[in-house]
Amino acid sequence: MICQYPVGTLLSAPGMGSRRPSSLVPAGHDSAAALIADAPARRCPATRTATEQALEGIWTEILGLPQVAVDADFFALGGQLLQASRMASRIRTRLGVSLPLTVIFDHPTIAELAQRVEAGG
């Protein structure tokens, strides 16, 4: 299960600013703020290991999200090549494991990537 953020969280994501299309606000809501107020908060599947926790911290910094589920796909959450490169650099710096970018593309969830990090790459 991918973490379900309130829609407003995604509508107010960094970088959206005034470029946010009005079509993203469903009928019956005057604005994204009204949508945020109506959206229920949901919990993400929690990290289980120290490696998953470290990776979640890296992902939230890079993606600008408040939290990321261990089964959420990095690229489905908006991750791109440059951000994947930053992630590999931070993993190397913080966790001492050097990963080729292909590993991030082949294992795009925290749970999958944590297994590779724990195996040493």
Beta strands, then each sheet from edge to edge (+ up, - down):
end
